[in-house]
Amino acid sequence: MLFVVAAHFVVIAAGEAAAGESRGLFGREAWQTEVVRLGLDPEDVIYPFDASPEMIGWAESVLEATRGLGPRFQLSRLQQAMFDSGVFDFSYDDSRTLTAEEAFLARRGNCMSFTALFIAMSRSVGIPTFLMGVRRDPAVGRDDGLVIVNRHVVAAHRAGGEVSTFDFQYTSESRVVGGLMIDDLQASALFHANLGGAALRTKDVGTALHNFEITTTLSPDWAAGWVNFGVALARNGDVDRAFSAYRKALELDPGNSSALNNMSFLYSSLGREAEARVALRAATQRTESPFTLLAMADAEMLVGNDREAQRYLKRAKRRYPWEPEVYDGLARLATRLDEHRRAEKYRRKAERLRSRAAGQH
């Protein structure tokens, strides 16, 4: 599972808790209706939970002796069988995100693939399951200038107010209350995010862009999807659209450190070190802060949206009037607008605030 987020560039791949708020879309028919409504061709979008006749037959044979028992018992039996190499010989391959049908045929894939396979087979025998995001510290690694953030998903079954989870990274079944449900549309978004992340790792930027564009169309409220799209756009040399994608991520999740880190790196690559420092400092705050607002303003200025930049700067000045960097940002905008006297006034204000802060220490 992949997620791109940044120190060089950061990619965030599949499984980040949830790809936005679940709309409760489960089953191919509901999924397809929504995909069409969003303007996508269902043939171009991955539906991960289809089950072939062979898969259905395998699941039915495994569960034959459990007829009449409760669904949680049957799901535990299905999970045990899938972990039994004598019954189902499956090899883990972290680099491969496969649909349920592909994973069944290949007998390999990552935990996203294995989980999709479990969900598809359990649904095929009439037990409703779904993908669920879990709150765990992500695994983070580097790969050729990318920081890869791997997050985790599990399968889940709801009975009344209780949710049981089936984890295919660990051989366990457990009960939880609540959790972050990922519906089938969001699951497709996660699959495309994984495929886009994998394409970036092999420098196939065109394929990455295609997959991340589908991700953001399916789940436009998922900040991580926009971060990943921004990474691919930046690698394709489309700086303006990359900044737009990072801004969108920050609108959805103020203080998103992945978006801010990526912005900082991109500013540095353009030789804009003042803006890079602001974005990097904002990333360390991990919430909306004066530096987040300044980073948003700088990004707007970079693409010529001076009015939007002014809106962010006014908000920063109103909320953080004691912060010198706010006035540095106002000075940058005034300079852009050839208002040099105003720019100098803001610079002097920033220096006075810095001197006052230094005198208090």
Secondary structure, DSSP 8 states (H G I E B T S, - for coil): --BEE-SSEEEE-S-SS-SSS-----SHHHHHHHHHHTT--GGGS--TT---HHHHHHHHHHHGGGTTS-HHHHHHHHHHHHH-TTT---EE-TT----HHHHHHHTEE-HHHHHHHHHHHHHHTT---EEEE-----EEEEETTEEEEE--EEEEEEETTEEEEEETTTTEEEEESS-EEE-HHHHHHHHHHHHHHHHHHTT-HHHHHHHHHHHHHH-TT-HHHHHHHHHHHHHTT-HHHHHHHHHHHHHHSTT-HHHHHHHHHHHHHTT-HHHHHHHHHHHHH-SS-HHHHHHHHHHHHHTT-HHHHHHHHHHHHHH-TT-HHHHHHHHHHHHHTT-HHHHHHHHHHHHHHHHHHHHT-
